[in-house]
Amino acid sequence: MRFAPVPCAVGLLCCVLVLGSVPLGTSFPVQDEGKPGITFLEEVGRLRVGFNWRNLTCPVCKVLFTILDIALLSDVNEERVARAVGEACIRLHLAEERVCRQITELFRDDFIRALQQSLLWPSEACAVLVGRSCGRFDIYAPWNVTLPQIPKPPVTPPTPPKPGAPQSRVLFLTDIHWDQEYAVGSSADCKDPLCCRNESGSPSWRRRGAGFWGSYSKCDLPLRTVENLLENAARTGPWDWVYWTGDIPAHNIWSQTRNQQLSELSVITRLIHSHLGNVKVYPAIGNHESTPVNSFPPPFVHGNRSSSWLYDTMAEEWAQWLPEQALKTLRHGGFYTVEVQPGLRVVSLNMNFCARENYWLMVNSTDPANQLQWLIHILQASEEKGERVRRVIDDQLQWLIHILQASEEKGERVHIIGHIPPGLCLSSWSWNYYHIINRYEGTITGQFFGHTHMDEFQMFYDEETMTRAVGVAFVAPSVTTYVNLNPGYRVYLVDGNYKGSSRFVLDHETYILNLTEANRQPEGVSSLLPTTSQLPLYPNPDPNPKWTLLYRASEAYGVSSLFPSDWDGLIRTFLQDDRVFQRFWYLRHKGHVSEPCKEACKTTILCFLRSGRYDELEQCDLMQFRRDMVRAVRKTLC
C-alpha cells in the first residue's frame, strides 16, 4: 500500500546520495544490481572518481522511505524531513557536514516541486538508489518517436576528398569549469568534492598544493588558464567556426546561486568573443549551467521554477553568434538549429532532457521538449528536395516549418552538437536517438559531445545486424583538469566548403597544457612573474606556458581517414594489439595517466566505445569480449 502521493524526500535523498555516488562531472546512472552486465557497470564506476554510499541496505532504504512518505502527508513536515535528510547525508559519510547541509538546502525546494507532480513508491526509490534487486523503477517507460513514412534513401559510403580539397578548421571547447575561488597554494587533496580553494585548507607535508596554472587533482581551473588557452587558440587560428558544448561553472554544486551562474556565463562568453573575434561560435548547454545542478524543467514549467532565467541570459549573450530564429527556440527549451554554411546545418541539442540526473524528468521523460521529434524533421528536411514536410509537433516549434521548407530544397548535411553523449542518456531517449542516426546516416555527418572530460568516442551500428558502422559520436577532452588531467582542447578538420563536400570529420588534433612543465619556471624569466608572496608554495611557474600538440588522430592510430568504419576498425585493432590500446588509454587521459588499463578495465572501455545506445552499454557482454581478447592474444602469439 502506498502511503503518500508526495514523496519529496525521495528527491532530497536522491540528491545527497547521488552527490556521494556519481562523480560530479559525469552522467552515469546509479548502478543496477542483479542484472546482466552489472559487472561492467561496476567497472565503469571504478574508472570515475566519487564517494561510496553503498552502506545503505535495501531493507533500511525501504523503511526509511516509508517513514518519510508518512511524514510528508503534511507539508508542515517538509522542513523537518529536509533536516533529517541532511543528517542522513552526514551519518552515512556521503560528504563533509558543511557540504551535506548546503546541498540539502539548495536542492530542497526544486525537488519538492518536481516530485509533487510525480509518484514514486518507496520500492521504486530504493531501486534507483540501491539497485534492481531492491525494487523496480519503471518511471522512465519506453516510448517511440514517429519517423516520417518516407523510405530511407540509398546510402553511399563516404570516401576521402580529392587531394587539395578545401578543409574547415573547427575549434572545439567543452567542460571549462572555471573556479572563481581557485587559490594557488591551497590544498589539492581535501575531503570536499572540489579542492584547490581557500576552504580546502593548507597542504601538509603529505598533501599537494594547488599549482599556478592548475592541479592534478579534483580541482577546476583558475580564470588565467582559460584566458591563456583562448590566447593560444587565437594565435593558432584562423578558425572557420567554433563548437562549444557547455559546463562553464566549477564543481562546487553545493554552494552555487543563479547570479553566480549567469555571471560566469557572461564572463566566459565575452572572453571567447574578445579573443576569437568575429568567428561564429555555436554553443550547447551543459548540465552544470543550471543551479541546482542538472535541474532543467521541461518547457511546460513556467514562472520562477522554469529555466527561463538561464535561457534568456544565454540568448542575450549569444545573440552575437545566433540568428533570431535560433534564439527563439533557445529561449524556449535550450536548443536550436543554424545554417553554418550553404550545405551544412548544425543542430544544438539540450541533452539535459535525456539525463537521469535531471529529476524533473520524473514528471515527464518522454522527449519533454520534443527535441527528438524536432530533430527528425530537421534531418528529413536536410535530406530531401522538393517535398514539403507539413507536420507540426506543437506550437512552440511552428517556426521550424520555414526552416524545414528551406532545408528540403538544399540537401544539407547536418552536424549535431550537445553536452552529454547519447550513449549515457536515459535508455528510451538513447534508443530513439540511435534510431534517428540509423534512419538519417546519409545526412548526419558529424556528432560532437563532451561531458566525460575524457578523449573518447561512441559508435553507432545499423540496427538490423549491429555490425556495419553508421555513425560515430566524438567525445572531446575537457578544458578543466577535473580529475587528474591536463587542460586541453580539440581541433576538428572537416571536409570543407565546396560542392559535393561530405562534411565528414577527416582528422582531429588534441592540444594540452602540460601542468608539470607549466607550473615550473624556466630559467631567466623570474622578473616577469608576480612576487613570491602572491604565489605560496609555487613561486616559479612559467609565465608563458606552451600549449602543445598531444597527437593527431590519423598519425597516432595509423589511419588515412576518420569515417565511422575507420573507428570500428580501430576498436578491432584495440582487441588485437594491446600496444595500440594502451596508447589510446594514454591519450584518453590527455597525456596524464598513472597506470595501464588491463583486463576488466580494457573490456569496460571497449564496451563504452561500442555503445552509442545505453541499453547496449548496460548489457555489455564482458565474457564475450574476454573470449574475443583471448582469441586475439592466441593469434598474436602464434
MARMAR-378767 format. One line per 2 residues: number of its first residue (from 0); their letters; for each residue x, y, z of C-alpha. Coordinates in nm, 4 decimals. Example, Ala and Ser with C-alpha at 12.3 -4.5 7.8 and 13.67 -1.06 7.14 Angstrom:
BEGIN
0	AS	1.2300,-0.4500,0.7800  1.3670,-0.1060,0.7140 $
***
This chain:
BEGIN
0	MR	0.0000,0.0000,0.0000  0.1265,0.3426,-0.0944 $
2	FA	0.1354,0.5855,0.1953  0.1738,0.9232,0.0287 $
4	PV	0.1497,1.0758,-0.3192  0.4080,1.3466,-0.2448 $
6	PC	0.7362,1.1797,-0.1505  0.9594,1.4842,-0.1751 $
8	AV	1.2160,1.3183,0.0462  1.2905,1.0789,-0.2383 $
10	GL	1.4372,1.3660,-0.4332  1.6281,1.5071,-0.1411 $
12	LC	1.7850,1.1782,-0.0511  1.8487,1.1084,-0.4191 $
14	CV	2.0364,1.4377,-0.4221  2.2649,1.3631,-0.1326 $
16	LV	2.3151,1.0032,-0.2387  2.3898,1.0972,-0.5956 $
18	LG	2.6378,1.3504,-0.4576  2.8052,1.0538,-0.2957 $
20	SV	2.7726,0.8006,-0.5727  2.8035,0.9722,-0.9082 $
22	PL	3.1079,1.1826,-0.9986  3.0020,1.5426,-1.0274 $
24	GT	3.1375,1.5742,-1.3784  2.9750,1.2627,-1.5209 $
26	SF	2.6307,1.1383,-1.6075  2.6458,0.7664,-1.5361 $
28	PV	2.3222,0.6434,-1.3756  2.3214,0.4701,-1.0409 $
30	QD	2.4223,0.1085,-1.0923  2.1592,-0.1671,-1.1065 $
32	EG	2.2283,-0.4875,-0.9199  2.1323,-0.8375,-1.0168 $
34	KP	2.1167,-0.7621,-1.3851  2.3229,-0.8848,-1.6821 $
36	GI	2.6120,-0.6517,-1.7396  2.6312,-0.5151,-1.3859 $
38	TF	2.9929,-0.6212,-1.3579  3.0606,-0.3913,-1.6482 $
40	LE	2.8727,-0.1002,-1.4866  3.0691,-0.1525,-1.1674 $
42	EV	3.3895,-0.1342,-1.3700  3.2650,0.1908,-1.5244 $
44	GR	3.2151,0.3269,-1.1751  3.5689,0.2376,-1.0761 $
46	LR	3.7021,0.4441,-1.3631  3.5359,0.7565,-1.2233 $
48	VG	3.6210,0.9403,-0.9019  3.3404,0.9550,-0.6471 $
50	FN	3.2259,0.8728,-0.2963  3.0779,0.5431,-0.1774 $
52	WR	2.7233,0.5352,-0.0401  2.6558,0.1613,-0.0587 $
54	NL	2.6236,0.1287,0.3181  2.2523,0.1980,0.2631 $
56	TC	2.0950,-0.1503,0.2502  1.7691,-0.2431,0.0804 $
58	PV	1.5622,-0.3042,0.3982  1.6892,0.0157,0.5603 $
60	CK	1.6140,0.2092,0.2425  1.2532,0.0860,0.2231 $
62	VL	1.1877,0.1534,0.5911  1.3384,0.4986,0.5586 $
64	FT	1.1252,0.5973,0.2611  0.8081,0.4525,0.4117 $
66	IL	0.8607,0.6653,0.7219  0.9336,0.9702,0.5114 $
68	DI	0.6239,0.9136,0.2987  0.4087,0.9057,0.6114 $
70	AL	0.5782,1.2174,0.7469  0.5137,1.4055,0.4256 $
72	LS	0.1377,1.3617,0.4375  0.1534,1.7124,0.5800 $
74	DV	0.3572,1.9917,0.4234  0.4487,2.1215,0.7694 $
76	NE	0.6907,1.8310,0.7963  0.8978,1.9311,0.4906 $
78	ER	1.1429,2.1338,0.6955  1.1816,1.8525,0.9468 $
80	VA	1.2325,1.5947,0.6727  1.4884,1.8114,0.4940 $
82	RA	1.6794,1.8381,0.8168  1.6638,1.4617,0.8594 $
84	VG	1.7950,1.4062,0.5088  2.0865,1.6349,0.5812 $
86	EA	2.1625,1.4317,0.8929  2.1436,1.1108,0.6895 $
88	CI	2.3972,1.2521,0.4443  2.6317,1.3295,0.7334 $
90	RL	2.5856,0.9996,0.9180  2.6336,0.7958,0.6017 $
92	HL	2.9577,0.9895,0.5391  2.8461,1.0938,0.1915 $
94	AE	3.0239,1.4292,0.2244  3.1509,1.6713,0.4847 $
96	ER	2.8849,1.8177,0.7174  2.9020,2.1630,0.5563 $
98	VC	2.8518,2.0171,0.2081  2.5647,1.7918,0.3220 $
100	RQ	2.3729,2.0782,0.4783  2.4274,2.3178,0.1892 $
102	IT	2.3394,2.0662,-0.0818  2.0195,1.9672,0.1001 $
104	EL	1.9125,2.3288,0.1377  1.9953,2.4166,-0.2228 $
106	FR	1.8087,2.1252,-0.3797  1.5126,2.1038,-0.1412 $
108	DD	1.2529,2.3350,-0.2927  1.3002,2.2342,-0.6557 $
110	FI	1.2928,1.8642,-0.5700  0.9698,1.9095,-0.3794 $
112	RA	0.8033,2.0908,-0.6692  0.9191,1.8317,-0.9215 $
114	LQ	0.8152,1.5358,-0.7129  0.4775,1.6818,-0.6257 $
116	QS	0.3955,1.6106,-0.9892  0.5425,1.2614,-0.9771 $
118	LL	0.4501,0.9384,-0.7971  0.7285,0.7270,-0.6562 $
120	WP	0.6838,0.4246,-0.4320  0.9487,0.3504,-0.1656 $
122	SE	1.0447,0.0362,-0.3581  1.0922,0.2435,-0.6749 $
124	AC	1.3106,0.4956,-0.4935  1.5230,0.2158,-0.3479 $
126	AV	1.5549,0.0521,-0.6876  1.7218,0.3729,-0.8041 $
128	LV	1.9462,0.4107,-0.5017  2.0340,0.0531,-0.4062 $
130	GR	1.9734,-0.1479,-0.7215  1.7191,-0.3507,-0.9130 $
132	SC	1.7301,-0.6291,-0.6512  1.5629,-0.3814,-0.4144 $
134	GR	1.2675,-0.2998,-0.6388  1.1640,-0.1919,-0.9844 $
136	FD	1.1995,0.1598,-1.1156  0.9937,0.1925,-1.4317 $
138	IY	0.9061,0.5591,-1.4198  1.1072,0.6049,-1.7389 $
140	AP	0.8808,0.3900,-1.9514  0.9716,0.3039,-2.3120 $
142	WN	0.8424,0.5363,-2.5816  0.8966,0.5765,-2.9543 $
144	VT	0.9401,0.8703,-3.1857  0.7421,0.8700,-3.5083 $
146	LP	0.9517,0.8800,-3.8225  0.8074,1.0098,-4.1500 $
148	QI	0.6650,0.7401,-4.3759  0.9300,0.8083,-4.6365 $
150	PK	1.1733,0.5356,-4.7452  1.5325,0.5741,-4.6403 $
152	PP	1.7326,0.6775,-4.9474  2.0286,0.4664,-5.0584 $
154	VT	2.3410,0.5380,-4.8570  2.6746,0.5880,-5.0266 $
156	PP	2.9740,0.5156,-4.8003  3.1923,0.8245,-4.7537 $
158	TP	3.5162,0.8479,-4.9484  3.8182,1.0680,-4.8857 $
160	PK	3.8097,1.4012,-5.0718  4.0413,1.4654,-5.3613 $
162	PG	4.3914,1.5895,-5.2726  4.3909,1.9647,-5.2212 $
164	AP	4.0161,1.9865,-5.1498  3.9251,2.2618,-4.9015 $
166	QS	3.9077,2.1746,-4.5331  3.7367,2.3570,-4.2462 $
168	RV	3.9236,2.4036,-3.9196  3.6794,2.3836,-3.6288 $
170	LF	3.7808,2.4717,-3.2733  3.6019,2.2610,-3.0118 $
172	LT	3.5747,2.3644,-2.6460  3.3980,2.1748,-2.3716 $
174	DI	3.3836,2.1491,-1.9916  3.5702,2.4668,-1.8994 $
176	HW	3.4654,2.4546,-1.5320  3.6117,2.7845,-1.4196 $
178	DQ	3.6510,2.8078,-1.0418  3.6336,3.1683,-0.9221 $
180	EY	3.7668,3.0588,-0.5828  4.0706,2.8701,-0.7103 $
182	AV	4.3550,2.9537,-0.4704  4.7198,2.8916,-0.5532 $
184	GS	4.8908,2.7033,-0.2724  4.5704,2.5738,-0.1119 $
186	SA	4.5339,2.2029,-0.0559  4.4818,1.9975,-0.3703 $
188	DC	4.3873,1.6979,-0.1536  4.0809,1.7727,0.0548 $
190	KD	3.7647,1.5934,0.1688  3.5242,1.8105,-0.0297 $
192	PL	3.4136,1.7157,-0.3830  3.6205,2.0113,-0.5092 $
194	CC	3.9628,2.1221,-0.3835  4.2271,2.3889,-0.4593 $
196	RN	4.0203,2.6577,-0.2850  4.0738,2.8623,0.0299 $
198	ES	3.8198,2.6473,0.2127  4.0271,2.3404,0.1185 $
200	GS	4.2850,2.4350,0.3800  4.6618,2.4410,0.3529 $
202	PS	4.8668,2.1480,0.2291  5.0642,1.9487,0.4820 $
204	WR	5.3786,1.7509,0.4129  5.1541,1.4672,0.2878 $
206	RR	4.9321,1.6841,0.0720  4.9875,1.8695,-0.2513 $
208	GA	4.9357,2.2399,-0.3017  4.7367,2.3948,-0.5869 $
210	GF	4.9554,2.4971,-0.8812  4.9551,2.8348,-1.0546 $
212	WG	4.8031,2.7081,-1.3835  4.6053,2.4157,-1.2413 $
214	SY	4.6496,2.0939,-1.0474  4.6417,1.7194,-1.0972 $
216	SK	4.3607,1.6577,-0.8532  3.9858,1.7055,-0.8101 $
218	CD	4.0286,2.0741,-0.8898  3.8918,2.3038,-1.1585 $
220	LP	4.0720,2.5897,-1.3328  4.1628,2.9477,-1.2478 $
222	LR	4.0450,3.2063,-1.4997  4.4012,3.2830,-1.6123 $
224	TV	4.4348,2.9295,-1.7542  4.1136,2.9685,-1.9527 $
226	EN	4.2349,3.3041,-2.0849  4.5721,3.1554,-2.1729 $
228	LL	4.4018,2.8801,-2.3713  4.1967,3.1346,-2.5660 $
230	EN	4.5061,3.3452,-2.6330  4.6794,3.0380,-2.7712 $
232	AA	4.3746,2.9435,-2.9790  4.3637,3.2936,-3.1247 $
234	RT	4.7284,3.2662,-3.2307  4.6830,2.9247,-3.3921 $
236	GP	4.3730,3.0235,-3.5922  4.2065,3.1264,-3.8087 $
238	WD	3.9006,2.9152,-3.7334  3.6111,2.8609,-3.9673 $
240	WV	3.3782,2.8284,-3.6699  3.3700,2.7041,-3.3093 $
242	YW	3.1630,2.4365,-3.1333  3.1326,2.4890,-2.7582 $
244	TG	2.9426,2.2259,-2.5607  2.8976,2.3747,-2.2189 $
246	DI	2.9750,2.3240,-1.8497  3.1098,2.6639,-1.7522 $
248	PA	3.0832,2.6670,-1.3697  3.3010,2.4763,-1.1250 $
250	HN	3.2027,2.1600,-0.9381  3.1090,2.3374,-0.6117 $
252	IW	2.7486,2.2410,-0.6753  2.6501,2.2718,-0.3084 $
254	SQ	2.7051,2.6488,-0.2929  2.6043,2.7969,-0.6296 $
256	TR	2.3487,3.0698,-0.6980  2.1683,3.1803,-1.0115 $
258	NQ	2.3504,3.5126,-1.0107  2.6875,3.3375,-0.9958 $
260	QL	2.5949,3.1024,-1.2797  2.4821,3.3898,-1.5000 $
262	SE	2.7887,3.5966,-1.4166  3.0204,3.3106,-1.5139 $
264	LS	2.8234,3.2529,-1.8340  2.8699,3.6179,-1.9290 $
266	VI	3.2392,3.6311,-1.8389  3.3347,3.3213,-2.0392 $
268	TR	3.1152,3.4144,-2.3359  3.2726,3.7584,-2.3572 $
270	LI	3.6228,3.6185,-2.3161  3.5680,3.3837,-2.6088 $
272	HS	3.4390,3.6691,-2.8207  3.7198,3.9076,-2.7252 $
274	HL	3.9947,3.6551,-2.8036  3.8494,3.4841,-3.1109 $
276	GN	3.6993,3.7928,-3.2709  3.4213,3.7620,-3.5248 $
278	VK	3.4380,3.3864,-3.5732  3.0968,3.2229,-3.5261 $
280	VY	3.0540,3.0175,-3.2107  2.7795,2.7555,-3.1796 $
282	PA	2.7207,2.6695,-2.8124  2.5333,2.3869,-2.6437 $
284	IG	2.4086,2.3744,-2.2854  2.5864,2.1655,-2.0230 $
286	NH	2.4382,2.0075,-1.7114  2.6333,2.2431,-1.4827 $
288	ES	2.4897,2.5633,-1.6287  2.1837,2.5445,-1.4046 $
290	TP	2.1574,2.5555,-1.0282  2.0752,2.3237,-0.8694 $
292	VN	2.2988,2.1233,-1.0994  2.1128,1.9042,-1.3544 $
294	SF	1.7889,2.0947,-1.2870  1.6252,2.1542,-1.6258 $
296	PP	1.2439,2.1667,-1.6080  1.0560,2.0863,-1.9300 $
298	PF	0.9271,2.3902,-2.1214  0.5746,2.3484,-1.9819 $
300	VH	0.7041,2.4505,-1.6366  0.6636,2.8279,-1.6102 $
302	GN	0.7445,3.1035,-1.3637  1.0375,3.1110,-1.1246 $
304	RS	1.0753,2.7319,-1.1358  1.1382,2.7350,-1.5101 $
306	SS	1.4766,2.7655,-1.6811  1.3890,3.0999,-1.8389 $
308	WL	1.6345,3.2761,-1.6062  1.9120,3.0787,-1.7771 $
310	YD	1.7850,3.0549,-2.1359  1.7025,3.4264,-2.1584 $
312	TM	2.0530,3.5258,-2.0497  2.2051,3.2774,-2.2919 $
314	AE	2.0010,3.4296,-2.5709  2.1258,3.7768,-2.4763 $
316	EW	2.4900,3.6707,-2.4559  2.4847,3.4515,-2.7666 $
318	AQ	2.2881,3.6895,-2.9880  2.6217,3.7919,-3.1420 $
320	WL	2.6514,3.4395,-3.2867  2.2976,3.3142,-3.3441 $
322	PE	2.0127,3.4460,-3.5602  1.6786,3.5367,-3.4057 $
324	QA	1.5127,3.2144,-3.5200  1.7687,3.0133,-3.3223 $
326	LK	1.7369,3.2412,-3.0204  1.3636,3.1766,-3.0123 $
328	TL	1.3960,2.8009,-2.9569  1.6938,2.8633,-2.7295 $
330	RH	1.4700,3.0710,-2.5028  1.2015,2.8055,-2.5225 $
332	GG	1.3983,2.4896,-2.4461  1.7722,2.5450,-2.4789 $
334	FY	1.8128,2.4022,-2.8309  1.8333,2.5474,-3.1823 $
336	TV	1.9418,2.4969,-3.5421  2.1513,2.7237,-3.7638 $
338	EV	2.2875,2.7090,-4.1167  2.6649,2.7173,-4.0726 $
340	QP	2.7467,2.7394,-4.4432  2.5498,2.6621,-4.7578 $
342	GL	2.5028,2.2876,-4.7448  2.5843,2.2476,-4.3747 $
344	RV	2.3488,2.2851,-4.0768  2.4248,2.2472,-3.7081 $
346	VS	2.1681,2.1215,-3.4581  2.2430,2.2038,-3.0934 $
348	LN	2.0554,1.9732,-2.8542  1.9843,2.0290,-2.4871 $
350	MN	2.0995,1.6878,-2.3676  1.9795,1.7574,-2.0142 $
352	FC	1.6398,1.6373,-2.1322  1.7893,1.2886,-2.1624 $
354	AR	1.9850,1.2771,-1.8353  1.8640,1.0629,-1.5438 $
356	EN	2.0129,1.3163,-1.3011  1.7595,1.5731,-1.4226 $
358	YW	1.4975,1.4935,-1.1596  1.2363,1.6977,-1.3490 $
360	LM	1.2160,1.4069,-1.5928  1.0273,1.2152,-1.3253 $
362	VN	0.7413,1.4414,-1.4296  0.7859,1.3605,-1.7995 $
364	ST	1.0787,1.1782,-1.9582  0.9199,1.1198,-2.2991 $
366	DP	1.1181,1.3712,-2.5049  0.9972,1.6555,-2.2772 $
368	AN	1.0958,1.9340,-2.5131  1.0034,1.7457,-2.8319 $
370	QL	1.3689,1.7682,-2.9341  1.3952,1.4283,-3.0995 $
372	QW	1.0762,1.4748,-3.2972  1.2003,1.8209,-3.3874 $
374	LI	1.5376,1.6726,-3.4899  1.3700,1.4138,-3.7117 $
376	HI	1.2014,1.6822,-3.9171  1.5161,1.8928,-3.9393 $
378	LQ	1.7015,1.5895,-4.0753  1.4208,1.4925,-4.3090 $
380	AS	1.4276,1.8456,-4.4461  1.8011,1.8348,-4.4950 $
382	EE	1.7828,1.5016,-4.6733  1.5119,1.5702,-4.9269 $
384	KG	1.4392,1.8125,-5.2089  1.1083,1.9316,-5.3474 $
386	ER	0.8760,1.7840,-5.0849  0.7111,1.9798,-4.8027 $
388	VR	0.7005,1.8496,-4.4502  0.3812,1.9871,-4.3004 $
390	RV	0.3582,1.8083,-3.9711  0.3886,2.0412,-3.6749 $
392	ID	0.4851,1.8872,-3.3425  0.3422,2.1629,-3.1275 $
394	DQ	0.3004,2.5400,-3.1215  0.6482,2.6173,-2.9882 $
396	LQ	0.8064,2.4673,-3.2997  0.5790,2.6338,-3.5535 $
398	WL	0.8700,2.8495,-3.6619  1.0522,2.5336,-3.7667 $
400	IH	0.8298,2.4798,-4.0693  1.0045,2.7629,-4.2527 $
402	IL	1.3462,2.6119,-4.1787  1.2272,2.2718,-4.2932 $
404	QA	1.0931,2.4061,-4.6197  1.4219,2.5764,-4.6952 $
406	SE	1.6238,2.2722,-4.5884  1.4289,2.0403,-4.8140 $
408	EK	1.5479,2.2282,-5.1178  1.9143,2.2374,-5.0175 $
410	GE	2.0026,1.8747,-4.9407  2.2094,1.9842,-4.6437 $
412	RV	2.4478,1.7816,-4.4305  2.3945,1.8058,-4.0555 $
414	HI	2.6283,1.8233,-3.7570  2.4797,1.7548,-3.4129 $
416	IG	2.6352,1.9061,-3.1014  2.5429,1.8520,-2.7389 $
418	HI	2.6925,1.8076,-2.3966  2.6119,1.4552,-2.2731 $
420	PP	2.6990,1.1727,-2.5165  2.3841,0.9872,-2.6325 $
422	GL	2.5117,0.6535,-2.5044  2.4943,0.7876,-2.1478 $
424	CL	2.1346,0.9066,-2.1765  1.8151,0.7512,-2.0455 $
426	SS	1.7586,0.4192,-2.2173  1.4498,0.5133,-2.4210 $
428	WS	1.5882,0.8525,-2.5232  1.9137,0.6899,-2.6245 $
430	WN	1.7318,0.4173,-2.8170  1.5269,0.6721,-3.0126 $
432	YY	1.8328,0.8830,-3.0869  2.0109,0.5702,-3.2140 $
434	HI	1.7099,0.5028,-3.4375  1.7330,0.8546,-3.5800 $
436	IN	2.1057,0.8156,-3.6514  2.0276,0.4941,-3.8404 $
438	RY	1.7490,0.6496,-4.0435  1.9494,0.9594,-4.1378 $
440	EG	2.3003,0.8193,-4.1647  2.3341,0.9783,-4.5082 $
442	TI	2.2549,1.3224,-4.3662  2.4250,1.3287,-4.0248 $
444	TG	2.7964,1.3570,-4.0917  2.9206,1.4654,-3.7507 $
446	QF	2.8263,1.4269,-3.3834  3.0196,1.6214,-3.1205 $
448	FG	2.9880,1.5920,-2.7426  3.1828,1.6398,-2.4190 $
450	HT	3.0870,1.5825,-2.0531  3.3069,1.2841,-1.9624 $
452	HM	3.6227,1.5024,-1.9592  3.7992,1.2205,-2.1444 $
454	DE	3.9113,1.1843,-2.5055  3.6942,0.9048,-2.6426 $
456	FQ	3.4124,0.8187,-2.8843  3.0969,0.6075,-2.9140 $
458	MF	2.9863,0.4005,-3.2127  2.6523,0.3575,-3.3897 $
460	YD	2.5769,0.0460,-3.5951  2.2982,-0.0491,-3.8322 $
462	EE	2.0066,-0.1747,-3.6259  1.9414,-0.4837,-3.8357 $
464	TM	2.2772,-0.6539,-3.7921  2.4611,-0.4294,-3.5433 $
466	TR	2.7774,-0.4872,-3.7440  2.8021,-0.2087,-4.0038 $
468	AV	2.9158,0.1241,-3.8579  2.6769,0.4055,-3.9494 $
470	GV	2.7990,0.6845,-3.7234  3.0417,0.7948,-3.4568 $
472	AF	2.9929,1.0411,-3.1717  3.3176,1.2213,-3.0940 $
474	VA	3.3611,1.2849,-2.7201  3.6228,1.5538,-2.6777 $
476	PS	3.8522,1.6105,-2.3771  3.7793,1.8827,-2.1238 $
478	VT	3.9405,2.2189,-2.0748  3.9388,2.1590,-1.6977 $
480	TY	4.1798,1.9372,-1.5065  3.8978,1.7673,-1.3119 $
482	VN	4.0053,1.4949,-1.2246  4.3852,1.4452,-1.2535 $
484	LN	4.4075,1.5683,-1.6125  4.5984,1.8209,-1.8172 $
486	PG	4.3909,2.1107,-1.9533  4.3077,2.0525,-2.3195 $
488	YR	4.1071,2.1390,-2.6291  4.0261,1.9803,-2.9648 $
490	VY	4.0575,2.0852,-3.3302  3.8458,1.9091,-3.5944 $
492	LV	3.9459,1.9099,-3.9605  3.6234,1.8791,-4.1605 $
494	DG	3.5678,1.8255,-4.5318  3.5377,2.1859,-4.6489 $
496	NY	3.3025,2.4243,-4.8177  3.2758,2.3126,-5.1801 $
498	KG	3.0163,2.1461,-5.3988  2.9804,1.7784,-5.3151 $
500	SS	3.1598,1.8034,-4.9811  3.0760,1.5204,-4.7420 $
502	RF	3.1246,1.7449,-4.4350  3.2685,1.4442,-4.2517 $
504	VL	3.5485,1.4805,-3.9986  3.8713,1.3989,-4.1806 $
506	DH	4.1090,1.4260,-3.8856  4.1364,1.5801,-3.5411 $
508	ET	4.4067,1.7169,-3.3136  4.4252,1.7464,-2.9364 $
510	YI	4.6256,2.0204,-2.7631  4.7200,2.0219,-2.3955 $
512	LN	4.8919,2.2329,-2.1348  5.1414,2.0080,-1.9572 $
514	LT	5.0972,2.1185,-1.5962  5.4182,1.9590,-1.4794 $
516	EA	5.6092,2.1926,-1.7107  5.3755,2.4930,-1.6877 $
518	NR	5.3908,2.5114,-1.3080  5.7707,2.5032,-1.3173 $
520	QP	5.9503,2.8194,-1.4265  6.2158,2.8032,-1.6984 $
522	EG	6.5432,2.9803,-1.6304  6.5782,3.3548,-1.6740 $
524	VS	6.2154,3.4703,-1.6504  6.1661,3.5388,-1.2794 $
526	SL	6.1257,3.9152,-1.3337  5.8102,3.8554,-1.5369 $
528	LP	5.6274,3.6841,-1.2509  5.4281,3.8166,-0.9536 $
530	TT	5.6067,3.8404,-0.6222  5.6538,3.5181,-0.4320 $
532	SQ	5.4086,3.6365,-0.1657  5.1369,3.6049,-0.4244 $
534	LP	5.2452,3.2514,-0.5120  5.2735,3.0456,-0.1920 $
536	LY	5.4480,2.7118,-0.2428  5.4611,2.7699,-0.6196 $
538	PN	5.6918,3.0719,-0.6734  5.8235,2.9573,-1.0112 $
540	PD	5.5527,2.8920,-1.2725  5.6151,2.9582,-1.6400 $
542	PN	5.4614,3.2988,-1.7231  5.4163,3.1963,-2.0873 $
544	PK	5.3225,2.8286,-2.0826  5.3112,2.6396,-2.4109 $
546	WT	5.0042,2.4570,-2.5347  5.1409,2.1685,-2.7370 $
548	LL	5.0014,1.9179,-2.9830  4.9472,1.5938,-2.7935 $
550	YR	4.8531,1.3960,-3.1022  4.6886,1.3938,-3.4427 $
552	AS	4.4406,1.1060,-3.4770  4.5447,0.9855,-3.8221 $
554	EA	4.9112,0.9686,-3.7185  4.8544,0.8249,-3.3713 $
556	YG	4.6401,0.5386,-3.4970  4.7806,0.4907,-3.8458 $
558	VS	4.4546,0.5541,-4.0326  4.4017,0.7510,-4.3532 $
560	SL	4.0506,0.8729,-4.2659  3.8204,0.9100,-3.9665 $
562	FP	3.4938,0.7754,-4.1063  3.2691,0.5529,-3.8899 $
564	SD	3.4119,0.2374,-4.0482  3.7628,0.3528,-3.9513 $
566	WD	3.6669,0.3893,-3.5842  3.5021,0.0476,-3.5895 $
568	GL	3.8233,-0.0961,-3.7337  4.0224,0.0795,-3.4627 $
570	IR	3.8198,-0.0930,-3.1914  3.9063,-0.4251,-3.3539 $
572	TF	4.2707,-0.3211,-3.3532  4.2450,-0.2410,-2.9806 $
574	LQ	4.1316,-0.6007,-2.9268  4.4184,-0.7494,-3.1228 $
576	DD	4.7047,-0.5130,-3.0432  4.7304,-0.4048,-2.6805 $
578	RV	5.0077,-0.1578,-2.7592  4.7681,0.0473,-2.9720 $
580	FQ	4.5025,0.0290,-2.6997  4.7444,0.1454,-2.4294 $
582	RF	4.8328,0.4402,-2.6497  4.4626,0.5225,-2.6735 $
584	WY	4.4387,0.4908,-2.2933  4.7237,0.7386,-2.2515 $
586	LR	4.5715,0.9837,-2.4998  4.2261,0.9370,-2.3463 $
588	HK	4.3626,1.0983,-2.0297  4.5272,1.3849,-2.2182 $
590	GH	4.8749,1.2506,-2.1545  4.8482,1.2143,-1.7782 $
592	VS	4.7728,0.8619,-1.6573  4.9407,0.6735,-1.3737 $
594	EP	4.8897,0.3100,-1.4723  4.7963,0.0989,-1.7761 $
596	CK	4.4455,-0.0306,-1.8399  4.4311,-0.4120,-1.8352 $
598	EA	4.1755,-0.6922,-1.8340  3.8391,-0.5744,-1.6928 $
600	CK	3.9404,-0.2108,-1.7347  4.0128,-0.2672,-2.1020 $
602	TT	3.6886,-0.4568,-2.1528  3.4981,-0.1718,-1.9895 $
604	IL	3.6475,0.0848,-2.2232  3.5804,-0.1273,-2.5307 $
606	CF	3.2182,-0.1660,-2.4218  3.1858,0.2102,-2.3854 $
608	LR	3.3350,0.2765,-2.7284  3.0977,0.0342,-2.8987 $
610	SG	2.7838,0.1533,-2.7192  2.6196,0.4603,-2.8661 $
612	RY	2.2978,0.3305,-2.7075  2.2612,0.2995,-2.3308 $
614	DE	2.0921,-0.0406,-2.3261  2.3946,-0.1835,-2.5088 $
616	LE	2.6265,-0.0245,-2.2546  2.4193,-0.1698,-1.9708 $
618	QC	2.4105,-0.5196,-2.1174  2.7666,-0.5342,-2.2442 $
620	DL	2.8812,-0.8956,-2.2500  3.2148,-0.8948,-2.0737 $
622	MQ	3.2701,-1.2646,-2.1152  3.2242,-1.2474,-2.4895 $
624	FR	3.4705,-0.9610,-2.5059  3.7166,-1.1549,-2.2944 $
626	RD	3.6804,-1.4591,-2.5185  3.7484,-1.2367,-2.8181 $
628	MV	4.0549,-1.0938,-2.6478  4.1839,-1.4425,-2.5607 $
630	RA	4.1487,-1.5465,-2.9253  4.3253,-1.2273,-3.0338 $
632	VR	4.6124,-1.2913,-2.7916  4.6498,-1.6536,-2.9044 $
634	KT	4.6530,-1.5443,-3.2657  4.9225,-1.2893,-3.1888 $
636	LC	5.1364,-1.5458,-3.0028  5.1040,-1.7975,-3.2859 $
***
